[in-house]
Amino acid sequence: MLLCRISAVSHALARWGRRSHRRGGLLHQALPFSSSRCHGVSSGEGSAQPAETGSAKGVYRDTVLLPRTKFPIKLTGQKLLDRELEIQKCGFADLYSWQRERKAKKEFCLHDGPPYANGDPHVGHALNKILKDIRNRFEMLRGRQVHYIPGWDCHGLPIELKALGELGTSGLSPLQIRQKAREFAEKAIARQKAAFQRWGVMADWDQCYYTYDGAYEAAQLKVFQEMHSKGLIYQDYKPIFWSPSSKTALAEAELEYNPEHVSRAIYATFPLITLPAEILFDTLSNVSVLVWTTQPWTIPANQAICYMPNAQYSVVKRADNSQLLLVAMERTASVAALLGTELESVGTFTGSQLEGGICKHPTIPDKEVPLLPANHVTMAKGTGLVHTAPAHGMEDYSVASQYKLSVECIVDEDGKFTESAGPDLHNLSVMREGTDKVICMLKECGALVKEEKCVHSYPYDWRTKQPVIIRPSKQWFINTQCFVNLLQKVRVLPESAKGSLLAMLDRRTYWCISRQRSWGVPIPVFYHKETGEALVNKHTVSHIATLFKEKGSDCWWELPIETLLPPEVLKKVRISGPVTDYIRGEDVLDIWFDSGASWAAVLEESDSRADAYVEGKDQIGGWFQSSLLTSVAVRNKAPYKSLVVHGFAISEQGEKMSKSLGNVVDPDTVINGGKDNGLPAYGADVLRWWVAESNIFSEVQIGPSALNSARDSIGKLRNTLKFLLGNLHGFDPLTQAVDSKEMHYIDQYMLHLLREYSMKVTDAYSEFDAGRVIRVLQAFIARDVSSFYFSIIKDRLYCDPEDSLGRRSCQTVLEEVLDGVTRSIAPILPHLAEEVYLHAPGHDKTLFKSGWIKSSSVWKQPGLEEAVEGACAIRDSFLSSIPGKHAAQYDLTVAVEPGLLFELMESLQEEPTSTSSQLAELMMAARVNLTSALPRDLPSDALLNHGTFLINLEGGVIREDSAYDIAVVPASGARCPRCRRYTAESADCLCPRCQTVVSQAQ
């Protein structure tokens, strides 16, 4: 036989792209389970009605082996919730501890980014935590030891403000503020932790990390110490983002950019009082440099005007008033349109020729400002000449550093002009009345050319939602310029996020890490009372870290200076003066430094480098970056091997969730139902399915439609699982399983498909692509299992003798399919998977302690694959010839010329004609005749069809395009009253197979 020859081939069959087409006619919905459905076959579902109760045919009903199981087809309401809680209590409680104690060759470390402890759990938390849990459960199932310690970010201004807001009191001491903030954070943590557990997230919930814990704070200070020792942390006076509403410095990651911010933009003139050396035309007297800015309040702080060295500049004359203006040639047309007049060029120069020019400040008498070259000047907007106020711009500050310009700050912490801004501006808010006054001053001196409203993106404080300003301040900074090519060995999903992270790192030259608040980790710095000189080194920091580990960071305010800076430490740092010469610093560390140092506190048990960090896209500028910077600075390596960046949860209308819009989806309501909105109790698995099914790399929509769809999908899956369980009633896989070599070919082929399925699912989980897992699952269930395999084996499963090899063969496969499908859904639907596992035969422990899908390499059957799929091609031709009619009502003649395809079909049916061959079963016909040519005496009503099948073995070494013909005629036999196949000799007479089964039963 050819099948034997093929089995000796060393390499597998080269698969070809028409397989899905071969089974394409079978893509129906999963068969509904019903204990009253029987076994028959048709061109559609392949099912028939059971014998009629009370009729002569009904006497055989008890001899048909229908599905039996206590597994419920549906769980809803409180029963569903109780079942999930029972499974969590009995099956999930000790999973994390169990897997940490078992021996494993490899560890999988997913480092949990700390959620912020300032509110109730929301769907964004659910998206993140469930996504992590899906991967962790998968890794645990496949035998790895999972390292996952949940944590919380506990410090920071939002918690401090909410704590103070609840108290309704000001003037508290730092310790009082910290106590209230800690209490607030603890309550939020308790609520969030309970929610995460209810969602089925696997962890040791008694061993979490908290950034306010003393041991954590001590580890954080060690990171600070290492970075300071390397000269990466320093104190300086430079511009930073400052929030007048919060009265603290902010980092880039603490900003939100409002794209609809409206500024009062102005065009103003700076008279050119000293012409550049290379511009000596007499006609160019009384020239003014025209600048544009969206922040008029910064004009009093102007120290220079910058130009682009390689650009072309023109002196232009206004047609309406003969004023001479210096602008970039590229911007002349736009400026002319803006002013509503023609601009005549009277001289053109390159930017480099402007060197040496000096302008008069328009509002400050006797102040002169130079023209300076700068690389940050662009031609996108404005005039090509940039007003430069070093105290209020990052790029402006760079120019000041290069040319030694003044960086005097004229704005205080409240965002108001200081006395040094002059009596007209003193104490005015720079963003409001201060802007009004500066514009008025420009008008009065004739320097205001044009004012307009400008809608643009502007940074806001992410906590208070108020605009920020840039002002210089003496702060602590980290030098980030030395971190180059940090991400080369880090895998980022999606790949586009890597570019965003690299771009942010490239723009970030320093990181301001000091904050002027009370609720945080104190920066361990002492200052000399008279000189203000900072005292910070490895000895002082190490001592403070030890105190924090023992007592917590409250001791910074509780202990006397003599304890914080004892004589033995002073001796090590060689300070001879008394400790009373020093005071402790009042700033705390940026909370991004808090969380960014988590690798030092949490990853010590692993190889100190996580396999993955998984967070939302906002962490590209936050935790991903701060973790990277601190780790590379201290250890010269990234703290993670891969990054997974997911999108945000939004409403089904594509809107950001907001209480004011009424579109917030509460995960607790999703699980337990809502009385007010009438939502049903979906349970945790529906929430998890929503996460898994979503395209996490974009914005993820949630609402009734998505949740109902998830519930319906799980319902269809339960249906299939119930069918599998029902047909395994009484089957013992340990004693009754059939070796794959003895199975029917269609059963072996199903194992072949199951192996392919398991590999696809494993690959998808490994790529954090749970959505692909669901798509592969649904295709496998609908196409390969329900519509294809179930429809073919039902007759054998229900009507063959209970202990027959054929029936045990397909039961063995059904048990393997049930086991494989159950394990494959377990990371996503742990409650359903555990419930199924408890109903399946031969199990005595939780699924999650029993491993991943068990597929065997012997299931891969290239020659068998060609035999069955060649028959499937013929089957499709047969079914397409009788659309809408029962296949069992027809006899089929298959004519194949001698060759490979004929030998393949002969392996499925050795005799020329049969009603019980494997080929007949696969065709679902009453009888199949296998011949080399169609008979000439076919009846006139015979349905004819023709097709070809490409055999491709050993990667093309064996290749044959074989033709076949089929003829379809009404069945010659009568319908058997037991199995309802048209294989009986006469009506009311059992077919030979059923006669044997019934006689044995009697």
Solvent accessible surface area in square Angstrom, and as a share of the most:
residue,aa,sasa,rsa
1,M,102,0.46
2,L,6,0.03
3,L,21,0.11
4,C,90,0.54
5,R,132,0.48
6,I,7,0.04
7,S,87,0.56
8,A,86,0.67
9,V,39,0.22
10,S,99,0.64
11,H,126,0.56
12,A,36,0.28
13,L,6,0.03
14,A,33,0.26
15,R,96,0.35
16,W,29,0.10
17,G,80,0.77
18,R,93,0.34
19,R,32,0.12
20,S,58,0.38
21,H,133,0.59
22,R,4,0.01
23,R,2,0.01
24,G,28,0.27
25,G,51,0.49
26,L,4,0.02
27,L,101,0.50
28,H,73,0.33
29,Q,127,0.57
30,A,19,0.15
31,L,7,0.03
32,P,62,0.39
33,F,27,0.11
34,S,40,0.26
35,S,70,0.45
36,S,56,0.36
37,R,55,0.20
38,C,3,0.02
39,H,1,0.00
40,G,4,0.04
41,V,12,0.07
42,S,11,0.07
43,S,21,0.14
44,G,32,0.30
45,E,68,0.30
46,G,0,0.00
47,S,14,0.09
48,A,23,0.18
49,Q,112,0.50
50,P,23,0.15
51,A,10,0.08
52,E,81,0.36
53,T,120,0.70
54,G,81,0.78
55,S,45,0.29
56,A,81,0.63
57,K,59,0.25
58,G,16,0.16
59,V,105,0.60
60,Y,44,0.17
61,R,76,0.28
62,D,137,0.71
63,T,35,0.20
64,V,17,0.10
65,L,47,0.23
66,L,37,0.18
67,P,5,0.03
68,R,153,0.56
69,T,40,0.24
70,K,187,0.79
71,F,0,0.00
72,P,45,0.28
73,I,79,0.40
74,K,142,0.60
75,L,33,0.16
76,T,82,0.48
77,G,33,0.32
78,Q,114,0.51
79,K,153,0.65
80,L,30,0.15
81,L,12,0.06
82,D,73,0.38
83,R,53,0.19
84,E,5,0.02
85,L,84,0.42
86,E,87,0.39
87,I,6,0.03
88,Q,26,0.12
89,K,163,0.69
90,C,104,0.62
91,G,8,0.07
92,F,20,0.08
93,A,80,0.62
94,D,70,0.36
95,L,0,0.00
96,Y,17,0.06
97,S,46,0.30
98,W,67,0.24
99,Q,0,0.00
100,R,56,0.20
101,E,142,0.63
102,R,57,0.21
103,K,202,0.85
104,A,37,0.29
105,K,207,0.88
106,K,123,0.52
107,E,57,0.26
108,F,4,0.02
109,C,2,0.01
110,L,0,0.00
111,H,2,0.01
112,D,0,0.00
113,G,5,0.05
114,P,20,0.13
115,P,17,0.10
116,Y,36,0.14
117,A,0,0.00
118,N,35,0.18
119,G,21,0.20
120,D,89,0.46
121,P,26,0.16
122,H,88,0.39
123,V,6,0.03
124,G,23,0.22
125,H,22,0.10
126,A,0,0.00
127,L,1,0.00
128,N,13,0.07
129,K,3,0.01
130,I,0,0.00
131,L,5,0.02
132,K,0,0.00
133,D,1,0.00
134,I,4,0.02
135,R,23,0.08
136,N,0,0.00
137,R,1,0.00
138,F,0,0.00
139,E,0,0.00
140,M,1,0.00
141,L,3,0.02
142,R,78,0.29
143,G,35,0.34
144,R,58,0.21
145,Q,35,0.16
146,V,0,0.00
147,H,2,0.01
148,Y,1,0.01
149,I,30,0.15
150,P,3,0.02
151,G,1,0.01
152,W,1,0.00
153,D,11,0.05
154,C,0,0.00
155,H,0,0.00
156,G,6,0.06
157,L,3,0.02
158,P,14,0.09
159,I,0,0.00
160,E,4,0.02
161,L,68,0.34
162,K,92,0.39
163,A,0,0.00
164,L,39,0.19
165,G,56,0.54
166,E,112,0.50
167,L,75,0.37
168,G,68,0.65
169,T,66,0.39
170,S,103,0.67
171,G,82,0.79
172,L,37,0.18
173,S,48,0.31
174,P,50,0.31
175,L,58,0.29
176,Q,95,0.42
177,I,21,0.11
178,R,2,0.01
179,Q,112,0.50
180,K,51,0.22
181,A,0,0.00
182,R,67,0.24
183,E,68,0.30
184,F,25,0.11
185,A,0,0.00
186,E,78,0.35
187,K,128,0.54
188,A,0,0.00
189,I,9,0.05
190,A,61,0.47
191,R,102,0.37
192,Q,1,0.00
193,K,42,0.18
194,A,60,0.46
195,A,16,0.13
196,F,1,0.00
197,Q,77,0.34
198,R,36,0.13
199,W,4,0.01
200,G,3,0.03
201,V,6,0.03
202,M,7,0.03
203,A,9,0.07
204,D,40,0.21
205,W,30,0.11
206,D,126,0.65
207,Q,118,0.53
208,C,21,0.12
209,Y,17,0.07
210,Y,46,0.17
211,T,0,0.00
212,Y,21,0.08
213,D,63,0.33
214,G,11,0.11
215,A,49,0.38
216,Y,8,0.03
217,E,0,0.00
218,A,3,0.03
219,A,18,0.14
220,Q,0,0.00
221,L,0,0.00
222,K,120,0.51
223,V,4,0.02
224,F,0,0.00
225,Q,35,0.16
226,E,71,0.32
227,M,0,0.00
228,H,43,0.19
229,S,74,0.48
230,K,108,0.46
231,G,50,0.48
232,L,22,0.11
233,I,5,0.03
234,Y,64,0.24
235,Q,55,0.25
236,D,47,0.24
237,Y,90,0.34
238,K,15,0.07
239,P,0,0.00
240,I,3,0.02
241,F,26,0.11
242,W,2,0.01
243,S,0,0.00
244,P,26,0.16
245,S,52,0.33
246,S,4,0.03
247,K,96,0.40
248,T,1,0.01
249,A,0,0.00
250,L,2,0.01
251,A,5,0.04
252,E,77,0.35
253,A,25,0.20
254,E,0,0.00
255,L,16,0.08
256,E,67,0.30
257,Y,103,0.39
258,N,47,0.24
259,P,93,0.58
260,E,130,0.58
261,H,20,0.09
262,V,79,0.46
263,S,7,0.05
264,R,87,0.32
265,A,0,0.00
266,I,1,0.00
267,Y,15,0.06
268,A,0,0.00
269,T,6,0.03
270,F,0,0.00
271,P,51,0.32
272,L,20,0.10
273,I,81,0.41
274,T,59,0.34
275,L,58,0.29
276,P,0,0.00
277,A,80,0.62
278,E,118,0.53
279,I,4,0.02
280,L,139,0.69
281,F,117,0.49
282,D,139,0.72
283,T,105,0.61
284,L,2,0.01
285,S,66,0.43
286,N,136,0.70
287,V,3,0.02
288,S,14,0.09
289,V,0,0.00
290,L,0,0.00
291,V,1,0.00
292,W,51,0.18
293,T,16,0.09
294,T,25,0.14
295,Q,31,0.14
296,P,3,0.02
297,W,7,0.02
298,T,9,0.06
299,I,0,0.00
300,P,11,0.07
301,A,7,0.06
302,N,0,0.00
303,Q,36,0.16
304,A,0,0.00
305,I,0,0.00
306,C,0,0.00
307,Y,2,0.01
308,M,51,0.23
309,P,37,0.23
310,N,140,0.72
311,A,15,0.12
312,Q,77,0.34
313,Y,0,0.00
314,S,3,0.02
315,V,4,0.03
316,V,1,0.01
317,K,74,0.31
318,R,27,0.10
319,A,74,0.57
320,D,84,0.43
321,N,84,0.43
322,S,70,0.45
323,Q,52,0.23
324,L,20,0.10
325,L,0,0.00
326,L,2,0.01
327,V,0,0.00
328,A,0,0.00
329,M,87,0.39
330,E,124,0.56
331,R,40,0.15
332,T,26,0.15
333,A,81,0.63
334,S,51,0.33
335,V,2,0.01
336,A,20,0.15
337,A,82,0.64
338,L,48,0.24
339,L,26,0.13
340,G,68,0.66
341,T,21,0.12
342,E,135,0.61
343,L,25,0.12
344,E,107,0.48
345,S,65,0.42
346,V,58,0.33
347,G,14,0.13
348,T,66,0.38
349,F,9,0.04
350,T,47,0.28
351,G,0,0.00
352,S,62,0.40
353,Q,53,0.24
354,L,1,0.00
355,E,121,0.54
356,G,47,0.45
357,G,0,0.00
358,I,51,0.26
359,C,0,0.00
360,K,81,0.34
361,H,0,0.00
362,P,17,0.11
363,T,25,0.15
364,I,58,0.29
365,P,104,0.65
366,D,141,0.73
367,K,43,0.18
368,E,103,0.46
369,V,0,0.00
370,P,38,0.24
371,L,2,0.01
372,L,20,0.10
373,P,37,0.24
374,A,9,0.07
375,N,151,0.77
376,H,42,0.19
377,V,3,0.02
378,T,82,0.48
379,M,24,0.11
380,A,81,0.63
381,K,115,0.49
382,G,5,0.04
383,T,1,0.01
384,G,3,0.03
385,L,3,0.01
386,V,46,0.26
387,H,14,0.06
388,T,0,0.00
389,A,3,0.02
390,P,1,0.00
391,A,2,0.01
392,H,17,0.07
393,G,9,0.09
394,M,59,0.26
395,E,97,0.43
396,D,21,0.11
397,Y,37,0.14
398,S,69,0.44
399,V,8,0.05
400,A,2,0.01
401,S,59,0.38
402,Q,126,0.56
403,Y,73,0.28
404,K,176,0.75
405,L,35,0.17
406,S,58,0.37
407,V,29,0.17
408,E,99,0.44
409,C,25,0.15
410,I,12,0.06
411,V,1,0.00
412,D,44,0.23
413,E,87,0.39
414,D,66,0.34
415,G,4,0.04
416,K,68,0.29
417,F,1,0.01
418,T,37,0.22
419,E,133,0.60
420,S,69,0.44
421,A,20,0.15
422,G,22,0.21
423,P,131,0.82
424,D,83,0.43
425,L,2,0.01
426,H,86,0.38
427,N,93,0.48
428,L,48,0.24
429,S,6,0.04
430,V,0,0.00
431,M,55,0.25
432,R,157,0.57
433,E,72,0.32
434,G,0,0.00
435,T,12,0.07
436,D,69,0.36
437,K,61,0.26
438,V,1,0.00
439,I,3,0.01
440,C,54,0.32
441,M,36,0.16
442,L,0,0.00
443,K,118,0.50
444,E,130,0.58
445,C,66,0.40
446,G,57,0.55
447,A,4,0.03
448,L,35,0.17
449,V,33,0.19
450,K,74,0.31
451,E,58,0.26
452,E,53,0.24
453,K,169,0.72
454,C,19,0.11
455,V,96,0.55
456,H,37,0.16
457,S,62,0.40
458,Y,20,0.08
459,P,18,0.12
460,Y,34,0.13
461,D,0,0.00
462,W,70,0.24
463,R,38,0.14
464,T,35,0.20
465,K,107,0.45
466,Q,89,0.40
467,P,34,0.21
468,V,1,0.00
469,I,2,0.01
470,I,37,0.19
471,R,23,0.08
472,P,2,0.01
473,S,16,0.10
474,K,122,0.52
475,Q,4,0.02
476,W,8,0.03
477,F,0,0.00
478,I,0,0.00
479,N,49,0.25
480,T,6,0.03
481,Q,121,0.54
482,C,70,0.42
483,F,21,0.09
484,V,103,0.59
485,N,105,0.54
486,L,24,0.12
487,L,0,0.00
488,Q,111,0.49
489,K,179,0.76
490,V,5,0.03
491,R,119,0.43
492,V,3,0.02
493,L,32,0.16
494,P,38,0.24
495,E,118,0.53
496,S,86,0.55
497,A,8,0.06
498,K,32,0.14
499,G,42,0.40
500,S,50,0.32
501,L,2,0.01
502,L,65,0.32
503,A,43,0.33
504,M,63,0.28
505,L,21,0.10
506,D,122,0.63
507,R,163,0.59
508,R,31,0.11
509,T,59,0.34
510,Y,43,0.16
511,W,2,0.01
512,C,7,0.04
513,I,0,0.00
514,S,0,0.00
515,R,11,0.04
516,Q,48,0.21
517,R,48,0.18
518,S,17,0.11
519,W,2,0.01
520,G,1,0.01
521,V,0,0.00
522,P,1,0.01
523,I,3,0.02
524,P,0,0.00
525,V,1,0.00
526,F,0,0.00
527,Y,42,0.16
528,H,41,0.18
529,K,120,0.51
530,E,157,0.70
531,T,100,0.58
532,G,36,0.34
533,E,121,0.54
534,A,32,0.25
535,L,18,0.09
536,V,18,0.11
537,N,39,0.20
538,K,112,0.47
539,H,59,0.26
540,T,0,0.00
541,V,0,0.00
542,S,51,0.33
543,H,41,0.18
544,I,0,0.00
545,A,4,0.03
546,T,68,0.40
547,L,15,0.07
548,F,0,0.00
549,K,127,0.54
550,E,122,0.55
551,K,113,0.48
552,G,12,0.11
553,S,1,0.01
554,D,35,0.18
555,C,0,0.00
556,W,0,0.00
557,W,53,0.19
558,E,103,0.46
559,L,35,0.17
560,P,70,0.44
561,I,24,0.12
562,E,83,0.37
563,T,50,0.29
564,L,1,0.00
565,L,0,0.00
566,P,12,0.08
567,P,100,0.63
568,E,102,0.46
569,V,7,0.04
570,L,16,0.08
571,K,162,0.69
572,K,122,0.52
573,V,26,0.15
574,R,223,0.81
575,I,41,0.21
576,S,122,0.79
577,G,28,0.27
578,P,82,0.52
579,V,19,0.11
580,T,71,0.41
581,D,45,0.23
582,Y,26,0.10
583,I,86,0.44
584,R,62,0.23
585,G,6,0.06
586,E,141,0.63
587,D,32,0.17
588,V,4,0.02
589,L,1,0.01
590,D,0,0.00
591,I,11,0.06
592,W,30,0.10
593,F,0,0.00
594,D,0,0.00
595,S,2,0.01
596,G,0,0.00
597,A,1,0.01
598,S,0,0.00
599,W,14,0.05
600,A,20,0.15
601,A,29,0.22
602,V,8,0.05
603,L,0,0.00
604,E,136,0.61
605,E,119,0.53
606,S,17,0.11
607,D,88,0.46
608,S,32,0.20
609,R,54,0.20
610,A,0,0.00
611,D,32,0.17
612,A,1,0.01
613,Y,0,0.00
614,V,0,0.00
615,E,16,0.07
616,G,7,0.07
617,K,83,0.35
618,D,82,0.42
619,Q,33,0.14
620,I,16,0.08
621,G,11,0.11
622,G,1,0.01
623,W,5,0.02
624,F,0,0.00
625,Q,4,0.02
626,S,2,0.01
627,S,0,0.00
628,L,0,0.00
629,L,0,0.00
630,T,0,0.00
631,S,0,0.00
632,V,18,0.10
633,A,5,0.04
634,V,31,0.18
635,R,56,0.21
636,N,130,0.66
637,K,80,0.34
638,A,8,0.06
639,P,0,0.00
640,Y,0,0.00
641,K,74,0.31
642,S,21,0.14
643,L,1,0.01
644,V,0,0.00
645,V,7,0.04
646,H,10,0.04
647,G,3,0.03
648,F,81,0.34
649,A,15,0.12
650,I,24,0.12
651,S,4,0.03
652,E,44,0.20
653,Q,138,0.61
654,G,39,0.38
655,E,76,0.34
656,K,160,0.68
657,M,34,0.15
658,S,35,0.22
659,K,184,0.78
660,S,108,0.69
661,L,110,0.55
662,G,66,0.64
663,N,25,0.13
664,V,71,0.41
665,V,24,0.14
666,D,62,0.32
667,P,2,0.01
668,D,83,0.43
669,T,27,0.15
670,V,1,0.00
671,I,1,0.01
672,N,67,0.34
673,G,20,0.19
674,G,17,0.16
675,K,204,0.86
676,D,150,0.78
677,N,92,0.47
678,G,62,0.60
679,L,44,0.22
680,P,57,0.36
681,A,20,0.16
682,Y,6,0.02
683,G,0,0.00
684,A,0,0.00
685,D,10,0.05
686,V,6,0.04
687,L,0,0.00
688,R,0,0.00
689,W,2,0.01
690,W,8,0.03
691,V,0,0.00
692,A,1,0.01
693,E,68,0.30
694,S,21,0.14
695,N,99,0.51
696,I,11,0.05
697,F,71,0.30
698,S,50,0.32
699,E,69,0.31
700,V,3,0.02
701,Q,86,0.38
702,I,1,0.01
703,G,3,0.03
704,P,73,0.46
705,S,77,0.50
706,A,29,0.22
707,L,2,0.01
708,N,51,0.26
709,S,55,0.36
710,A,0,0.00
711,R,99,0.36
712,D,77,0.40
713,S,18,0.12
714,I,17,0.09
715,G,33,0.32
716,K,111,0.47
717,L,9,0.04
718,R,19,0.07
719,N,24,0.12
720,T,1,0.00
721,L,0,0.00
722,K,23,0.10
723,F,7,0.03
724,L,0,0.00
725,L,7,0.03
726,G,1,0.01
727,N,3,0.02
728,L,3,0.01
729,H,90,0.40
730,G,58,0.56
731,F,5,0.02
732,D,53,0.27
733,P,29,0.18
734,L,155,0.77
735,T,109,0.63
736,Q,57,0.25
737,A,51,0.40
738,V,18,0.10
739,D,83,0.43
740,S,19,0.12
741,K,170,0.72
742,E,106,0.48
743,M,10,0.04
744,H,44,0.20
745,Y,50,0.19
746,I,3,0.02
747,D,0,0.00
748,Q,16,0.07
749,Y,1,0.00
750,M,0,0.00
751,L,3,0.02
752,H,2,0.01
753,L,5,0.03
754,L,1,0.01
755,R,44,0.16
756,E,18,0.08
757,Y,5,0.02
758,S,4,0.03
759,M,83,0.37
760,K,101,0.43
761,V,0,0.00
762,T,31,0.18
763,D,80,0.42
764,A,0,0.00
765,Y,4,0.01
766,S,32,0.21
767,E,58,0.26
768,F,13,0.05
769,D,38,0.20
770,A,7,0.06
771,G,6,0.06
772,R,77,0.28
773,V,1,0.01
774,I,1,0.01
775,R,141,0.51
776,V,26,0.15
777,L,4,0.02
778,Q,74,0.33
779,A,45,0.35
780,F,6,0.02
781,I,11,0.06
782,A,30,0.23
783,R,52,0.19
784,D,6,0.03
785,V,1,0.00
786,S,1,0.00
787,S,6,0.04
788,F,0,0.00
789,Y,0,0.00
790,F,2,0.01
791,S,1,0.01
792,I,1,0.01
793,I,0,0.00
794,K,7,0.03
795,D,16,0.08
796,R,10,0.04
797,L,0,0.00
798,Y,3,0.01
799,C,0,0.00
800,D,22,0.12
801,P,41,0.26
802,E,89,0.40
803,D,105,0.54
804,S,27,0.17
805,L,96,0.48
806,G,8,0.08
807,R,14,0.05
808,R,18,0.07
809,S,0,0.00
810,C,0,0.00
811,Q,0,0.00
812,T,9,0.05
813,V,0,0.00
814,L,0,0.00
815,E,24,0.11
816,E,44,0.20
817,V,0,0.00
818,L,4,0.02
819,D,16,0.08
820,G,2,0.02
821,V,0,0.00
822,T,2,0.01
823,R,7,0.03
824,S,0,0.00
825,I,3,0.01
826,A,0,0.00
827,P,0,0.00
828,I,4,0.02
829,L,0,0.00
830,P,0,0.00
831,H,4,0.02
832,L,6,0.03
833,A,0,0.00
834,E,5,0.02
835,E,5,0.02
836,V,0,0.00
837,Y,10,0.04
838,L,100,0.50
839,H,63,0.28
840,A,12,0.09
841,P,29,0.18
842,G,60,0.58
843,H,55,0.24
844,D,137,0.71
845,K,104,0.44
846,T,18,0.11
847,L,0,0.00
848,F,1,0.01
849,K,48,0.20
850,S,24,0.16
851,G,23,0.22
852,W,31,0.11
853,I,18,0.09
854,K,113,0.48
855,S,46,0.29
856,S,39,0.25
857,S,81,0.52
858,V,83,0.48
859,W,19,0.07
860,K,56,0.24
861,Q,47,0.21
862,P,29,0.18
863,G,5,0.04
864,L,6,0.03
865,E,2,0.01
866,E,0,0.00
867,A,0,0.00
868,V,0,0.00
869,E,1,0.00
870,G,0,0.00
871,A,0,0.00
872,C,0,0.00
873,A,11,0.08
874,I,0,0.00
875,R,0,0.00
876,D,30,0.15
877,S,16,0.10
878,F,0,0.00
879,L,19,0.09
880,S,74,0.47
881,S,22,0.14
882,I,1,0.01
883,P,100,0.63
884,G,80,0.77
885,K,111,0.47
886,H,80,0.36
887,A,0,0.00
888,A,5,0.04
889,Q,65,0.29
890,Y,25,0.09
891,D,9,0.05
892,L,0,0.00
893,T,14,0.08
894,V,0,0.00
895,A,5,0.04
896,V,1,0.00
897,E,126,0.56
898,P,111,0.70
899,G,27,0.26
900,L,27,0.13
901,L,1,0.00
902,F,40,0.17
903,E,50,0.22
904,L,0,0.00
905,M,0,0.00
906,E,53,0.24
907,S,12,0.08
908,L,7,0.03
909,Q,2,0.01
910,E,129,0.58
911,E,77,0.34
912,P,97,0.61
913,T,61,0.36
914,S,8,0.05
915,T,33,0.19
916,S,97,0.63
917,S,13,0.08
918,Q,45,0.20
919,L,0,0.00
920,A,0,0.00
921,E,29,0.13
922,L,2,0.01
923,M,0,0.00
924,M,6,0.03
925,A,0,0.00
926,A,1,0.00
927,R,81,0.30
928,V,0,0.00
929,N,44,0.22
930,L,12,0.06
931,T,41,0.24
932,S,54,0.35
933,A,65,0.51
934,L,48,0.24
935,P,58,0.37
936,R,247,0.90
937,D,122,0.63
938,L,48,0.24
939,P,68,0.43
940,S,124,0.80
941,D,87,0.45
942,A,17,0.14
943,L,71,0.36
944,L,113,0.56
945,N,51,0.26
946,H,110,0.49
947,G,14,0.14
948,T,61,0.35
949,F,0,0.00
950,L,28,0.14
951,I,1,0.00
952,N,16,0.08
953,L,3,0.02
954,E,52,0.23
955,G,60,0.58
956,G,28,0.27
957,V,117,0.67
958,I,52,0.27
959,R,143,0.52
960,E,59,0.26
961,D,98,0.51
962,S,10,0.07
963,A,41,0.32
964,Y,7,0.03
965,D,49,0.25
966,I,0,0.00
967,A,1,0.01
968,V,1,0.00
969,V,31,0.18
970,P,79,0.50
971,A,22,0.17
972,S,98,0.63
973,G,24,0.23
974,A,22,0.17
975,R,83,0.30
976,C,0,0.00
977,P,7,0.04
978,R,3,0.01
979,C,0,0.00
980,R,24,0.09
981,R,30,0.11
982,Y,53,0.20
983,T,22,0.13
984,A,3,0.02
985,E,158,0.71
986,S,57,0.37
987,A,75,0.59
988,D,114,0.59
989,C,39,0.23
990,L,20,0.10
991,C,4,0.02
992,P,86,0.54
993,R,59,0.21
994,C,0,0.00
995,Q,85,0.38
996,T,67,0.39
997,V,16,0.09
998,V,15,0.09
999,S,69,0.45
1000,Q,126,0.56
1001,A,75,0.58
1002,Q,177,0.78
